[in-house]
Amino acid sequence: MRAVRAIARILAIATMAAACASPLRAGDDLTALARLDPAASGLADTASGGVTLDLALSQPVPFRVFLLADPPRLVIDFSELDFGPSRAEALDRSAAVTRFGWGLIRPGWSRLVAELDGPYRIRLAGMQTSATGEAALNVTLDPASATDFAALAANAPADTGRWSFPAAAAVTEAKRRQTGEAPLVVVIDPGHGGIDPGAEAGDMVEADIMLTFARELAESLRRAGMTAVLTRERDEFVPLETRISLARDAGADVFLSLHADSLPEGEATGATIYRMDETASDTASARLAERHDRADLLAGVDLAGQDDVLAGVMMDLARTETRPRGNRLASEIVAALGAAGIKTHRHPIQQAAFSVLKSPDIPSLLIETGFLSSRKDRERLNDPVWRAALQSAIESALEKWAVADAAEARLLRR
């Protein structure tokens, strides 16, 4: 076991050394943004039952390689690598890799994650630089015993949590419920991003579509006198718990998470409003909740078991007031969608245990603007006139809800 840990440490040091000690031409600069050449890259199984990953880069870049468990994953961090418009799945020719993704993980750092079908060990991880300055990164995995893999995964860099745990929100005093005396603060959460693109259909990518929609919605709300804050402003990965922390830091009165998912297994079309429930209301909702939360695992994040008993009790108490407020907002949005002639799901309000809805002190909803698995929804999402109508309906619902919510808050204070 001690030898396994020693090998892991040597590999970690060797990978960084290979990245930093590769010969450079005069004038080369590792701080310049390296780019991936997908056509010259690949991920495939080996004859020995392992996996090999080859990445062709425009120049050498610092990197590190390690393994994570539950589920078993190969993780490679880069400072910073531009993966370009290609999707990771295009490179994947490996039966041993069950999921594969890459993208910006935080400013200055990119991440590639390959979810594996079992335990492996890193046999080789190195970068070579050509005479013309391009670089080639090769990582080769061999099958390993569960015991050896557990030891290697336990030796993952200690600062992996830098991406896992959100910084505490800078809250100087408890946020008081809005009474209409100040602009309504709406935090808009464009779903997915970076290493987690979300649903895809042809050239439509959920993360990109929702970022565009969120920017348009924010502008609409600002014109109406509200304060609108986005959880991400570009195509980058934001952990689910961090999105809630960002909302609290902004002093949010409302949190809206935007999505356009895909449910190829069954019929799903039209806008749908999800409110928080510990148990999903149907199989489709449960599947969506699992897919959303597993995106954090793909990025190397695992917050399972972080709530203690006392915190859970306190949060449940807070939700006794917050949940009905969110439910009323969901009803207002559905009514506004109907008044505007916006197509909704046959069951427009549903329940699911999405992590982004678990804030105990902020009314939170997840809005499926449509489903990329539906041709009609894709056409609607591509139509700026339709998007504007949906955004106007959300704005109208927020205005109406805020007035009634503030009136109730003022009564409670007396």
Secondary structure, DSSP 8 states (H G I E B T S, - for coil): -HHHHHHHHHHHHHHHHHHHHS---TT--TTS-EEB-GGG-EEEE-TTS-EEEEEEESS---EEEEEETTTTEEEEEESSEE--S--GGGGEE-TTEEEEEEEEEETTEEEEEEEESS-EEEEEEEEEE-TTS-EEEEEEEEE--HHHHHHHHHTS-GGGHHHHS------SS------SSS--EEEEEE--BTTB---EETTEEHHHHHHHHHHHHHHHHHHTT-EEEES-SSS----HHHHHHHHHHTT-SEEEEEE----TTS---SEEEEEE-SS-SSHHHHHHHHHHHHHHHHTT---TT---HHHHHHHHHHHHHHHHHHHHHHHHHHHHHHHTT--EEEEEEEEE--GGG--SSS-EEEEE---TTSHHHHHHHT-HHHHHHHHHHHHHHHHHHHHHHHHHHHHHH-
